[in-house]
């Protein structure tokens, strides 16, 4: 729902670049949400329960970690984020860099005991490095802010 609610805000002033960024954002967020829903269905199939307090299998743990990393824009899944931020306005980029990352981050803190913590720590450390190094090579302010967001979320 939060993905659908932000789309009109991203395309507020119509231009081809904003539409392209909005579609990229929608596709990435929809794909990661579909992975999260599949993890929930796999867990319900394995344990015959919809409770999130059941332990995750290794496969579902890695899938959930990857999906949340894609939603947040952590290191191996961060390539979409600077392009999307570059294509929208500053206010929309601020919303994408802060407000839209709250829900996946809360979900990570809620199920962190069941996730692959080594993978999550490595993604965080590599995001800090990728955000710092990626920001050094940029001359456009929006991309610098996007790489700063990637580094800070790590």
Chimera marker file (.cmm) of the C-alpha trace (Angstrom):
<marker_set name="trace">
<marker id="1" x="0.000" y="0.000" z="0.000" r="1" g="1" b="0" radius="0.5"/>
<marker id="2" x="2.825" y="2.399" z="0.737" r="1" g="1" b="0" radius="0.5"/>
<marker id="3" x="4.271" y="1.776" z="-2.724" r="1" g="1" b="0" radius="0.5"/>
<marker id="4" x="0.994" y="2.624" z="-4.415" r="1" g="1" b="0" radius="0.5"/>
<marker id="5" x="0.443" y="5.691" z="-2.250" r="1" g="1" b="0" radius="0.5"/>
<marker id="6" x="3.829" y="7.223" z="-3.107" r="1" g="1" b="0" radius="0.5"/>
<marker id="7" x="3.510" y="6.829" z="-6.901" r="1" g="1" b="0" radius="0.5"/>
<marker id="8" x="1.388" y="9.978" z="-7.482" r="1" g="1" b="0" radius="0.5"/>
<marker id="9" x="3.803" y="11.955" z="-5.336" r="1" g="1" b="0" radius="0.5"/>
<marker id="10" x="6.757" y="10.768" z="-7.444" r="1" g="1" b="0" radius="0.5"/>
<marker id="11" x="5.022" y="11.741" z="-10.714" r="1" g="1" b="0" radius="0.5"/>
<marker id="12" x="3.728" y="15.056" z="-9.381" r="1" g="1" b="0" radius="0.5"/>
<marker id="13" x="5.149" y="17.101" z="-12.256" r="1" g="1" b="0" radius="0.5"/>
<marker id="14" x="4.997" y="15.034" z="-15.416" r="1" g="1" b="0" radius="0.5"/>
<marker id="15" x="8.270" y="14.483" z="-17.251" r="1" g="1" b="0" radius="0.5"/>
<marker id="16" x="9.668" y="11.375" z="-18.941" r="1" g="1" b="0" radius="0.5"/>
<marker id="17" x="12.518" y="11.117" z="-16.412" r="1" g="1" b="0" radius="0.5"/>
<marker id="18" x="10.120" y="11.193" z="-13.444" r="1" g="1" b="0" radius="0.5"/>
<marker id="19" x="7.888" y="8.569" z="-15.023" r="1" g="1" b="0" radius="0.5"/>
<marker id="20" x="10.908" y="6.340" z="-15.656" r="1" g="1" b="0" radius="0.5"/>
<marker id="21" x="12.052" y="6.719" z="-12.039" r="1" g="1" b="0" radius="0.5"/>
<marker id="22" x="8.550" y="6.030" z="-10.755" r="1" g="1" b="0" radius="0.5"/>
<marker id="23" x="8.270" y="2.852" z="-12.813" r="1" g="1" b="0" radius="0.5"/>
<marker id="24" x="11.705" y="1.670" z="-11.632" r="1" g="1" b="0" radius="0.5"/>
<marker id="25" x="10.689" y="2.318" z="-8.024" r="1" g="1" b="0" radius="0.5"/>
<marker id="26" x="7.359" y="0.540" z="-8.476" r="1" g="1" b="0" radius="0.5"/>
<marker id="27" x="8.914" y="-2.526" z="-10.117" r="1" g="1" b="0" radius="0.5"/>
<marker id="28" x="11.639" y="-2.923" z="-7.488" r="1" g="1" b="0" radius="0.5"/>
<marker id="29" x="9.255" y="-2.459" z="-4.567" r="1" g="1" b="0" radius="0.5"/>
<marker id="30" x="6.637" y="-4.771" z="-6.080" r="1" g="1" b="0" radius="0.5"/>
<marker id="31" x="9.217" y="-7.484" z="-6.743" r="1" g="1" b="0" radius="0.5"/>
<marker id="32" x="10.549" y="-7.326" z="-3.183" r="1" g="1" b="0" radius="0.5"/>
<marker id="33" x="7.021" y="-7.336" z="-1.752" r="1" g="1" b="0" radius="0.5"/>
<marker id="34" x="6.223" y="-10.417" z="-3.837" r="1" g="1" b="0" radius="0.5"/>
<marker id="35" x="9.297" y="-12.168" z="-2.432" r="1" g="1" b="0" radius="0.5"/>
<marker id="36" x="8.211" y="-11.299" z="1.126" r="1" g="1" b="0" radius="0.5"/>
<marker id="37" x="4.711" y="-12.656" z="0.444" r="1" g="1" b="0" radius="0.5"/>
<marker id="38" x="6.209" y="-15.852" z="-0.975" r="1" g="1" b="0" radius="0.5"/>
<marker id="39" x="8.333" y="-16.260" z="2.160" r="1" g="1" b="0" radius="0.5"/>
<marker id="40" x="5.170" y="-15.948" z="4.242" r="1" g="1" b="0" radius="0.5"/>
<marker id="41" x="3.390" y="-18.538" z="2.095" r="1" g="1" b="0" radius="0.5"/>
<marker id="42" x="6.352" y="-20.931" z="2.312" r="1" g="1" b="0" radius="0.5"/>
<marker id="43" x="6.418" y="-20.536" z="6.097" r="1" g="1" b="0" radius="0.5"/>
<marker id="44" x="2.677" y="-21.175" z="6.312" r="1" g="1" b="0" radius="0.5"/>
<marker id="45" x="3.096" y="-24.263" z="4.147" r="1" g="1" b="0" radius="0.5"/>
<marker id="46" x="5.990" y="-25.639" z="6.238" r="1" g="1" b="0" radius="0.5"/>
<marker id="47" x="4.525" y="-24.922" z="9.684" r="1" g="1" b="0" radius="0.5"/>
<marker id="48" x="0.776" y="-24.802" z="8.969" r="1" g="1" b="0" radius="0.5"/>
<marker id="49" x="0.658" y="-21.500" z="10.812" r="1" g="1" b="0" radius="0.5"/>
<marker id="50" x="0.677" y="-17.831" z="9.870" r="1" g="1" b="0" radius="0.5"/>
<marker id="51" x="2.573" y="-16.872" z="13.015" r="1" g="1" b="0" radius="0.5"/>
<marker id="52" x="5.815" y="-14.948" z="12.522" r="1" g="1" b="0" radius="0.5"/>
<marker id="53" x="7.211" y="-16.442" z="15.700" r="1" g="1" b="0" radius="0.5"/>
<marker id="54" x="8.018" y="-19.736" z="13.984" r="1" g="1" b="0" radius="0.5"/>
<marker id="55" x="11.722" y="-20.238" z="13.182" r="1" g="1" b="0" radius="0.5"/>
<marker id="56" x="12.691" y="-19.592" z="9.586" r="1" g="1" b="0" radius="0.5"/>
<marker id="57" x="14.397" y="-22.194" z="7.459" r="1" g="1" b="0" radius="0.5"/>
<marker id="58" x="17.740" y="-21.221" z="5.910" r="1" g="1" b="0" radius="0.5"/>
<marker id="59" x="16.248" y="-20.716" z="2.454" r="1" g="1" b="0" radius="0.5"/>
<marker id="60" x="13.378" y="-18.545" z="3.659" r="1" g="1" b="0" radius="0.5"/>
<marker id="61" x="15.709" y="-16.591" z="5.925" r="1" g="1" b="0" radius="0.5"/>
<marker id="62" x="18.020" y="-15.742" z="3.027" r="1" g="1" b="0" radius="0.5"/>
<marker id="63" x="15.047" y="-14.877" z="0.803" r="1" g="1" b="0" radius="0.5"/>
<marker id="64" x="13.543" y="-12.567" z="3.429" r="1" g="1" b="0" radius="0.5"/>
<marker id="65" x="16.904" y="-10.902" z="4.052" r="1" g="1" b="0" radius="0.5"/>
<marker id="66" x="17.405" y="-10.339" z="0.321" r="1" g="1" b="0" radius="0.5"/>
<marker id="67" x="13.892" y="-8.956" z="-0.128" r="1" g="1" b="0" radius="0.5"/>
<marker id="68" x="14.287" y="-6.526" z="2.749" r="1" g="1" b="0" radius="0.5"/>
<marker id="69" x="17.712" y="-5.515" z="1.427" r="1" g="1" b="0" radius="0.5"/>
<marker id="70" x="16.115" y="-4.802" z="-1.939" r="1" g="1" b="0" radius="0.5"/>
<marker id="71" x="13.405" y="-2.706" z="-0.301" r="1" g="1" b="0" radius="0.5"/>
<marker id="72" x="15.958" y="-0.738" z="1.720" r="1" g="1" b="0" radius="0.5"/>
<marker id="73" x="18.564" y="-0.439" z="-1.023" r="1" g="1" b="0" radius="0.5"/>
<marker id="74" x="21.335" y="-2.265" z="0.853" r="1" g="1" b="0" radius="0.5"/>
<marker id="75" x="24.603" y="-3.074" z="-0.919" r="1" g="1" b="0" radius="0.5"/>
<marker id="76" x="24.060" y="-5.869" z="-3.409" r="1" g="1" b="0" radius="0.5"/>
<marker id="77" x="20.595" y="-4.534" z="-4.216" r="1" g="1" b="0" radius="0.5"/>
<marker id="78" x="21.348" y="-0.802" z="-4.221" r="1" g="1" b="0" radius="0.5"/>
<marker id="79" x="21.859" y="-0.122" z="-7.921" r="1" g="1" b="0" radius="0.5"/>
<marker id="80" x="18.285" y="1.025" z="-8.517" r="1" g="1" b="0" radius="0.5"/>
<marker id="81" x="18.267" y="3.633" z="-5.763" r="1" g="1" b="0" radius="0.5"/>
<marker id="82" x="20.602" y="6.370" z="-7.143" r="1" g="1" b="0" radius="0.5"/>
<marker id="83" x="18.854" y="6.282" z="-10.529" r="1" g="1" b="0" radius="0.5"/>
<marker id="84" x="15.439" y="6.660" z="-8.935" r="1" g="1" b="0" radius="0.5"/>
<marker id="85" x="16.577" y="9.508" z="-6.671" r="1" g="1" b="0" radius="0.5"/>
<marker id="86" x="18.230" y="11.251" z="-9.637" r="1" g="1" b="0" radius="0.5"/>
<marker id="87" x="14.966" y="11.212" z="-11.578" r="1" g="1" b="0" radius="0.5"/>
<marker id="88" x="12.652" y="12.680" z="-8.945" r="1" g="1" b="0" radius="0.5"/>
<marker id="89" x="12.620" y="16.053" z="-7.200" r="1" g="1" b="0" radius="0.5"/>
<marker id="90" x="14.443" y="16.851" z="-3.966" r="1" g="1" b="0" radius="0.5"/>
<marker id="91" x="11.344" y="16.556" z="-1.777" r="1" g="1" b="0" radius="0.5"/>
<marker id="92" x="10.358" y="13.241" z="-3.337" r="1" g="1" b="0" radius="0.5"/>
<marker id="93" x="13.943" y="12.021" z="-2.948" r="1" g="1" b="0" radius="0.5"/>
<marker id="94" x="13.844" y="13.005" z="0.708" r="1" g="1" b="0" radius="0.5"/>
<marker id="95" x="10.666" y="10.988" z="1.195" r="1" g="1" b="0" radius="0.5"/>
<marker id="96" x="12.158" y="7.961" z="-0.594" r="1" g="1" b="0" radius="0.5"/>
<marker id="97" x="15.414" y="8.190" z="1.370" r="1" g="1" b="0" radius="0.5"/>
<marker id="98" x="13.810" y="8.459" z="4.794" r="1" g="1" b="0" radius="0.5"/>
<marker id="99" x="10.091" y="7.845" z="5.198" r="1" g="1" b="0" radius="0.5"/>
<marker id="100" x="9.809" y="4.921" z="2.778" r="1" g="1" b="0" radius="0.5"/>
<marker id="101" x="12.601" y="3.020" z="4.538" r="1" g="1" b="0" radius="0.5"/>
<marker id="102" x="10.965" y="3.056" z="7.977" r="1" g="1" b="0" radius="0.5"/>
<marker id="103" x="8.561" y="0.127" z="7.418" r="1" g="1" b="0" radius="0.5"/>
<marker id="104" x="11.177" y="-2.351" z="6.058" r="1" g="1" b="0" radius="0.5"/>
<marker id="105" x="13.582" y="-1.332" z="8.812" r="1" g="1" b="0" radius="0.5"/>
<marker id="106" x="10.920" y="-1.946" z="11.465" r="1" g="1" b="0" radius="0.5"/>
<marker id="107" x="10.222" y="-5.333" z="9.879" r="1" g="1" b="0" radius="0.5"/>
<marker id="108" x="13.934" y="-6.178" z="10.063" r="1" g="1" b="0" radius="0.5"/>
<marker id="109" x="14.075" y="-5.262" z="13.752" r="1" g="1" b="0" radius="0.5"/>
<marker id="110" x="10.925" y="-7.311" z="14.369" r="1" g="1" b="0" radius="0.5"/>
<marker id="111" x="12.268" y="-10.529" z="12.837" r="1" g="1" b="0" radius="0.5"/>
<marker id="112" x="16.020" y="-10.033" z="13.297" r="1" g="1" b="0" radius="0.5"/>
<marker id="113" x="16.320" y="-13.123" z="15.515" r="1" g="1" b="0" radius="0.5"/>
<marker id="114" x="15.011" y="-15.270" z="12.682" r="1" g="1" b="0" radius="0.5"/>
<marker id="115" x="17.099" y="-13.760" z="9.877" r="1" g="1" b="0" radius="0.5"/>
<marker id="116" x="20.543" y="-14.709" z="8.708" r="1" g="1" b="0" radius="0.5"/>
<marker id="117" x="22.397" y="-12.176" z="10.873" r="1" g="1" b="0" radius="0.5"/>
<marker id="118" x="25.796" y="-12.797" z="9.288" r="1" g="1" b="0" radius="0.5"/>
<marker id="119" x="24.372" y="-11.964" z="5.869" r="1" g="1" b="0" radius="0.5"/>
<marker id="120" x="22.602" y="-8.917" z="7.274" r="1" g="1" b="0" radius="0.5"/>
<marker id="121" x="25.788" y="-7.657" z="8.967" r="1" g="1" b="0" radius="0.5"/>
<marker id="122" x="27.812" y="-8.147" z="5.804" r="1" g="1" b="0" radius="0.5"/>
<marker id="123" x="25.203" y="-6.294" z="3.760" r="1" g="1" b="0" radius="0.5"/>
<marker id="124" x="25.282" y="-3.446" z="6.259" r="1" g="1" b="0" radius="0.5"/>
<marker id="125" x="29.080" y="-3.194" z="6.286" r="1" g="1" b="0" radius="0.5"/>
<marker id="126" x="29.314" y="-3.383" z="2.504" r="1" g="1" b="0" radius="0.5"/>
<marker id="127" x="26.541" y="-0.771" z="2.196" r="1" g="1" b="0" radius="0.5"/>
<marker id="128" x="28.564" y="1.634" z="4.324" r="1" g="1" b="0" radius="0.5"/>
<marker id="129" x="31.569" y="1.137" z="2.053" r="1" g="1" b="0" radius="0.5"/>
<marker id="130" x="29.556" y="1.261" z="-1.195" r="1" g="1" b="0" radius="0.5"/>
<marker id="131" x="27.714" y="4.381" z="-0.057" r="1" g="1" b="0" radius="0.5"/>
<marker id="132" x="30.937" y="6.154" z="0.840" r="1" g="1" b="0" radius="0.5"/>
<marker id="133" x="32.879" y="5.143" z="-2.245" r="1" g="1" b="0" radius="0.5"/>
<marker id="134" x="29.944" y="5.673" z="-4.576" r="1" g="1" b="0" radius="0.5"/>
<marker id="135" x="29.311" y="9.152" z="-3.221" r="1" g="1" b="0" radius="0.5"/>
<marker id="136" x="32.931" y="10.179" z="-3.753" r="1" g="1" b="0" radius="0.5"/>
<marker id="137" x="32.684" y="9.583" z="-7.483" r="1" g="1" b="0" radius="0.5"/>
<marker id="138" x="29.564" y="11.715" z="-8.052" r="1" g="1" b="0" radius="0.5"/>
<marker id="139" x="29.117" y="15.307" z="-9.197" r="1" g="1" b="0" radius="0.5"/>
<marker id="140" x="25.313" y="15.448" z="-9.043" r="1" g="1" b="0" radius="0.5"/>
<marker id="141" x="23.789" y="16.396" z="-5.706" r="1" g="1" b="0" radius="0.5"/>
<marker id="142" x="20.882" y="13.942" z="-5.838" r="1" g="1" b="0" radius="0.5"/>
<marker id="143" x="23.164" y="10.984" z="-6.480" r="1" g="1" b="0" radius="0.5"/>
<marker id="144" x="25.431" y="12.095" z="-3.642" r="1" g="1" b="0" radius="0.5"/>
<marker id="145" x="22.382" y="12.162" z="-1.360" r="1" g="1" b="0" radius="0.5"/>
<marker id="146" x="21.310" y="8.727" z="-2.630" r="1" g="1" b="0" radius="0.5"/>
<marker id="147" x="24.711" y="7.202" z="-1.865" r="1" g="1" b="0" radius="0.5"/>
<marker id="148" x="24.645" y="8.937" z="1.505" r="1" g="1" b="0" radius="0.5"/>
<marker id="149" x="21.316" y="7.254" z="2.218" r="1" g="1" b="0" radius="0.5"/>
<marker id="150" x="22.763" y="3.875" z="1.185" r="1" g="1" b="0" radius="0.5"/>
<marker id="151" x="25.701" y="4.394" z="3.539" r="1" g="1" b="0" radius="0.5"/>
<marker id="152" x="23.528" y="5.523" z="6.417" r="1" g="1" b="0" radius="0.5"/>
<marker id="153" x="21.037" y="2.673" z="6.107" r="1" g="1" b="0" radius="0.5"/>
<marker id="154" x="23.990" y="0.276" z="6.289" r="1" g="1" b="0" radius="0.5"/>
<link id1="1" id2="2" r="1" g="1" b="0" radius="0.2"/>
<link id1="2" id2="3" r="1" g="1" b="0" radius="0.2"/>
<link id1="3" id2="4" r="1" g="1" b="0" radius="0.2"/>
<link id1="4" id2="5" r="1" g="1" b="0" radius="0.2"/>
<link id1="5" id2="6" r="1" g="1" b="0" radius="0.2"/>
<link id1="6" id2="7" r="1" g="1" b="0" radius="0.2"/>
<link id1="7" id2="8" r="1" g="1" b="0" radius="0.2"/>
<link id1="8" id2="9" r="1" g="1" b="0" radius="0.2"/>
<link id1="9" id2="10" r="1" g="1" b="0" radius="0.2"/>
<link id1="10" id2="11" r="1" g="1" b="0" radius="0.2"/>
<link id1="11" id2="12" r="1" g="1" b="0" radius="0.2"/>
<link id1="12" id2="13" r="1" g="1" b="0" radius="0.2"/>
<link id1="13" id2="14" r="1" g="1" b="0" radius="0.2"/>
<link id1="14" id2="15" r="1" g="1" b="0" radius="0.2"/>
<link id1="15" id2="16" r="1" g="1" b="0" radius="0.2"/>
<link id1="16" id2="17" r="1" g="1" b="0" radius="0.2"/>
<link id1="17" id2="18" r="1" g="1" b="0" radius="0.2"/>
<link id1="18" id2="19" r="1" g="1" b="0" radius="0.2"/>
<link id1="19" id2="20" r="1" g="1" b="0" radius="0.2"/>
<link id1="20" id2="21" r="1" g="1" b="0" radius="0.2"/>
<link id1="21" id2="22" r="1" g="1" b="0" radius="0.2"/>
<link id1="22" id2="23" r="1" g="1" b="0" radius="0.2"/>
<link id1="23" id2="24" r="1" g="1" b="0" radius="0.2"/>
<link id1="24" id2="25" r="1" g="1" b="0" radius="0.2"/>
<link id1="25" id2="26" r="1" g="1" b="0" radius="0.2"/>
<link id1="26" id2="27" r="1" g="1" b="0" radius="0.2"/>
<link id1="27" id2="28" r="1" g="1" b="0" radius="0.2"/>
<link id1="28" id2="29" r="1" g="1" b="0" radius="0.2"/>
<link id1="29" id2="30" r="1" g="1" b="0" radius="0.2"/>
<link id1="30" id2="31" r="1" g="1" b="0" radius="0.2"/>
<link id1="31" id2="32" r="1" g="1" b="0" radius="0.2"/>
<link id1="32" id2="33" r="1" g="1" b="0" radius="0.2"/>
<link id1="33" id2="34" r="1" g="1" b="0" radius="0.2"/>
<link id1="34" id2="35" r="1" g="1" b="0" radius="0.2"/>
<link id1="35" id2="36" r="1" g="1" b="0" radius="0.2"/>
<link id1="36" id2="37" r="1" g="1" b="0" radius="0.2"/>
<link id1="37" id2="38" r="1" g="1" b="0" radius="0.2"/>
<link id1="38" id2="39" r="1" g="1" b="0" radius="0.2"/>
<link id1="39" id2="40" r="1" g="1" b="0" radius="0.2"/>
<link id1="40" id2="41" r="1" g="1" b="0" radius="0.2"/>
<link id1="41" id2="42" r="1" g="1" b="0" radius="0.2"/>
<link id1="42" id2="43" r="1" g="1" b="0" radius="0.2"/>
<link id1="43" id2="44" r="1" g="1" b="0" radius="0.2"/>
<link id1="44" id2="45" r="1" g="1" b="0" radius="0.2"/>
<link id1="45" id2="46" r="1" g="1" b="0" radius="0.2"/>
<link id1="46" id2="47" r="1" g="1" b="0" radius="0.2"/>
<link id1="47" id2="48" r="1" g="1" b="0" radius="0.2"/>
<link id1="48" id2="49" r="1" g="1" b="0" radius="0.2"/>
<link id1="49" id2="50" r="1" g="1" b="0" radius="0.2"/>
<link id1="50" id2="51" r="1" g="1" b="0" radius="0.2"/>
<link id1="51" id2="52" r="1" g="1" b="0" radius="0.2"/>
<link id1="52" id2="53" r="1" g="1" b="0" radius="0.2"/>
<link id1="53" id2="54" r="1" g="1" b="0" radius="0.2"/>
<link id1="54" id2="55" r="1" g="1" b="0" radius="0.2"/>
<link id1="55" id2="56" r="1" g="1" b="0" radius="0.2"/>
<link id1="56" id2="57" r="1" g="1" b="0" radius="0.2"/>
<link id1="57" id2="58" r="1" g="1" b="0" radius="0.2"/>
<link id1="58" id2="59" r="1" g="1" b="0" radius="0.2"/>
<link id1="59" id2="60" r="1" g="1" b="0" radius="0.2"/>
<link id1="60" id2="61" r="1" g="1" b="0" radius="0.2"/>
<link id1="61" id2="62" r="1" g="1" b="0" radius="0.2"/>
<link id1="62" id2="63" r="1" g="1" b="0" radius="0.2"/>
<link id1="63" id2="64" r="1" g="1" b="0" radius="0.2"/>
<link id1="64" id2="65" r="1" g="1" b="0" radius="0.2"/>
<link id1="65" id2="66" r="1" g="1" b="0" radius="0.2"/>
<link id1="66" id2="67" r="1" g="1" b="0" radius="0.2"/>
<link id1="67" id2="68" r="1" g="1" b="0" radius="0.2"/>
<link id1="68" id2="69" r="1" g="1" b="0" radius="0.2"/>
<link id1="69" id2="70" r="1" g="1" b="0" radius="0.2"/>
<link id1="70" id2="71" r="1" g="1" b="0" radius="0.2"/>
<link id1="71" id2="72" r="1" g="1" b="0" radius="0.2"/>
<link id1="72" id2="73" r="1" g="1" b="0" radius="0.2"/>
<link id1="73" id2="74" r="1" g="1" b="0" radius="0.2"/>
<link id1="74" id2="75" r="1" g="1" b="0" radius="0.2"/>
<link id1="75" id2="76" r="1" g="1" b="0" radius="0.2"/>
<link id1="76" id2="77" r="1" g="1" b="0" radius="0.2"/>
<link id1="77" id2="78" r="1" g="1" b="0" radius="0.2"/>
<link id1="78" id2="79" r="1" g="1" b="0" radius="0.2"/>
<link id1="79" id2="80" r="1" g="1" b="0" radius="0.2"/>
<link id1="80" id2="81" r="1" g="1" b="0" radius="0.2"/>
<link id1="81" id2="82" r="1" g="1" b="0" radius="0.2"/>
<link id1="82" id2="83" r="1" g="1" b="0" radius="0.2"/>
<link id1="83" id2="84" r="1" g="1" b="0" radius="0.2"/>
<link id1="84" id2="85" r="1" g="1" b="0" radius="0.2"/>
<link id1="85" id2="86" r="1" g="1" b="0" radius="0.2"/>
<link id1="86" id2="87" r="1" g="1" b="0" radius="0.2"/>
<link id1="87" id2="88" r="1" g="1" b="0" radius="0.2"/>
<link id1="88" id2="89" r="1" g="1" b="0" radius="0.2"/>
<link id1="89" id2="90" r="1" g="1" b="0" radius="0.2"/>
<link id1="90" id2="91" r="1" g="1" b="0" radius="0.2"/>
<link id1="91" id2="92" r="1" g="1" b="0" radius="0.2"/>
<link id1="92" id2="93" r="1" g="1" b="0" radius="0.2"/>
<link id1="93" id2="94" r="1" g="1" b="0" radius="0.2"/>
<link id1="94" id2="95" r="1" g="1" b="0" radius="0.2"/>
<link id1="95" id2="96" r="1" g="1" b="0" radius="0.2"/>
<link id1="96" id2="97" r="1" g="1" b="0" radius="0.2"/>
<link id1="97" id2="98" r="1" g="1" b="0" radius="0.2"/>
<link id1="98" id2="99" r="1" g="1" b="0" radius="0.2"/>
<link id1="99" id2="100" r="1" g="1" b="0" radius="0.2"/>
<link id1="100" id2="101" r="1" g="1" b="0" radius="0.2"/>
<link id1="101" id2="102" r="1" g="1" b="0" radius="0.2"/>
<link id1="102" id2="103" r="1" g="1" b="0" radius="0.2"/>
<link id1="103" id2="104" r="1" g="1" b="0" radius="0.2"/>
<link id1="104" id2="105" r="1" g="1" b="0" radius="0.2"/>
<link id1="105" id2="106" r="1" g="1" b="0" radius="0.2"/>
<link id1="106" id2="107" r="1" g="1" b="0" radius="0.2"/>
<link id1="107" id2="108" r="1" g="1" b="0" radius="0.2"/>
<link id1="108" id2="109" r="1" g="1" b="0" radius="0.2"/>
<link id1="109" id2="110" r="1" g="1" b="0" radius="0.2"/>
<link id1="110" id2="111" r="1" g="1" b="0" radius="0.2"/>
<link id1="111" id2="112" r="1" g="1" b="0" radius="0.2"/>
<link id1="112" id2="113" r="1" g="1" b="0" radius="0.2"/>
<link id1="113" id2="114" r="1" g="1" b="0" radius="0.2"/>
<link id1="114" id2="115" r="1" g="1" b="0" radius="0.2"/>
<link id1="115" id2="116" r="1" g="1" b="0" radius="0.2"/>
<link id1="116" id2="117" r="1" g="1" b="0" radius="0.2"/>
<link id1="117" id2="118" r="1" g="1" b="0" radius="0.2"/>
<link id1="118" id2="119" r="1" g="1" b="0" radius="0.2"/>
<link id1="119" id2="120" r="1" g="1" b="0" radius="0.2"/>
<link id1="120" id2="121" r="1" g="1" b="0" radius="0.2"/>
<link id1="121" id2="122" r="1" g="1" b="0" radius="0.2"/>
<link id1="122" id2="123" r="1" g="1" b="0" radius="0.2"/>
<link id1="123" id2="124" r="1" g="1" b="0" radius="0.2"/>
<link id1="124" id2="125" r="1" g="1" b="0" radius="0.2"/>
<link id1="125" id2="126" r="1" g="1" b="0" radius="0.2"/>
<link id1="126" id2="127" r="1" g="1" b="0" radius="0.2"/>
<link id1="127" id2="128" r="1" g="1" b="0" radius="0.2"/>
<link id1="128" id2="129" r="1" g="1" b="0" radius="0.2"/>
<link id1="129" id2="130" r="1" g="1" b="0" radius="0.2"/>
<link id1="130" id2="131" r="1" g="1" b="0" radius="0.2"/>
<link id1="131" id2="132" r="1" g="1" b="0" radius="0.2"/>
<link id1="132" id2="133" r="1" g="1" b="0" radius="0.2"/>
<link id1="133" id2="134" r="1" g="1" b="0" radius="0.2"/>
<link id1="134" id2="135" r="1" g="1" b="0" radius="0.2"/>
<link id1="135" id2="136" r="1" g="1" b="0" radius="0.2"/>
<link id1="136" id2="137" r="1" g="1" b="0" radius="0.2"/>
<link id1="137" id2="138" r="1" g="1" b="0" radius="0.2"/>
<link id1="138" id2="139" r="1" g="1" b="0" radius="0.2"/>
<link id1="139" id2="140" r="1" g="1" b="0" radius="0.2"/>
<link id1="140" id2="141" r="1" g="1" b="0" radius="0.2"/>
<link id1="141" id2="142" r="1" g="1" b="0" radius="0.2"/>
<link id1="142" id2="143" r="1" g="1" b="0" radius="0.2"/>
<link id1="143" id2="144" r="1" g="1" b="0" radius="0.2"/>
<link id1="144" id2="145" r="1" g="1" b="0" radius="0.2"/>
<link id1="145" id2="146" r="1" g="1" b="0" radius="0.2"/>
<link id1="146" id2="147" r="1" g="1" b="0" radius="0.2"/>
<link id1="147" id2="148" r="1" g="1" b="0" radius="0.2"/>
<link id1="148" id2="149" r="1" g="1" b="0" radius="0.2"/>
<link id1="149" id2="150" r="1" g="1" b="0" radius="0.2"/>
<link id1="150" id2="151" r="1" g="1" b="0" radius="0.2"/>
<link id1="151" id2="152" r="1" g="1" b="0" radius="0.2"/>
<link id1="152" id2="153" r="1" g="1" b="0" radius="0.2"/>
<link id1="153" id2="154" r="1" g="1" b="0" radius="0.2"/>
</marker_set>
